[in-house]
Amino acid sequence: MNKVTKWYWVTTILIGGFMIFSSIPNIISDAKSVEVFTMLGYPLYIMPFLGAAKLVGALVILTPAAERFKEWAYAGLCFDLIGALVSILAVGGLQPGSLIILLLIAVLMTSYFLWKRKMQGA
């Protein structure tokens, strides 16, 4: 396994795992997720949909056989993270917690660019 492939899988497993574990509370509409969505001013009916979309996107980027859909999955996960960042900044301003989202966007982008590089070498 070369360096690009190794780092691709490290970043992809990190971001995929985070997105899967953060999608489950949205899908089941747990109390903390409802509190966050209410604070951000979003309607609660959108929460399970966003959670399911995040779960599907994470599974697609983690599945080697889903090459055709990876570009869409990366875009969707990026929209989700950027939307979360913009929402948090609009409601509460810049806080230390919002820097975590920037880190997640960086990990997602690293995974994407390593995937593209890996595909060029294949």
N, C-alpha and C positions, 0 to 999 in steps of 0.2 A: 504494500500500500504506500503510494507516494505521499509527499507532504500535503499537497493540495487536497487529495481525497481524505486524508486523516483530519485536517482542520475543517474541511467541509462537514464531515460527520460530527465532529465535536460541536461546532456552532449550530448545526441543524438539530442535533439532539437537545442541546440546551434550549433553543428557542421553541422547538416543537414541544418539549416537555412543559415549559412554562405556559405556552398557549393552551395545551390540553388541560393542565391543572387549573388554569384561570377560567376556562370555558365551562367547567362543570358547575360551579356556583351560579353562573348565569343561566344555564339550562334548567337547573332545578329551582331557580329564583329564591335562593336563600336570603335570610334577613339582611346580611351585610351587603350583598349585591343590590337588594332593593333600596337600602339606605344610600348607597353610592349613586345609583341611578336617579333617585329622588333628589339628592343634593345637586346633581348635575342638571336637573330639569328635564330629563328624558322620560317619555312615557314607558310604563313598565311592560307593556305588551311587546316591545322591541327586544327586551333582554334575552328571552329564550332563543329568539332568532339569531341575534348576534353571537350568543354562546355556541349555537349549533354551527354557524358559519365558521367561527374560530376553530372549533373542533375539527370540522371537515378540512379546513385549510392546513391545520397542523398535521393531520394524518396524511394529506397529500404530499407535503414536503418531506415527510418521514418515509414514504413508500417509494422504493426504487422503481417500481413498475408504473408509476403514475407520471412519467416524464411529460406527457402531453399537457397535463393540467398544472404543472408546477409554477409556470409563469403567472397564471391567474391566482394561485394560492399565495404566492409571495406578495402579489399586489394587494390582495384582500387583507392579509395579515398586516401589511404596511399601512393600509388605510385605517385599519382598526387601531393600531398603535398611535398613528399621527392624530386620529380623531380623539383618542383618549387624552393625549397630551394637550391638544388645543382646548378640549373641554375643561380639563383641570386648570389650565392657565387662565381661561376665561372666568371661571368661578372663583378660584382661590389664589390666583397669581402664582408666581414662581416660588416653589417650595422644594425642600430637599427630595421629597418623594417623586417629584416630577423628573428629577435627574435619572431615576431608575428607568423611566420610560425611554429617555434618550439612549441609555445603555442598551435596552432591549432593541430599539430601532437599529443601533449600530451592529448588534449581534445578528439581527435578521438580514441586514444589508451585506454583512460579511458572508453569511451563509449563501445568499443569493449570488454574489459575485464569485464565490468559490465554486458554486454549482455550475455557473456559466463557463468558468475556466475549465472545470473538470469535463464538461460536455465538449469543449473545443478540442481537448486532448484525446477524446474517445474515438 
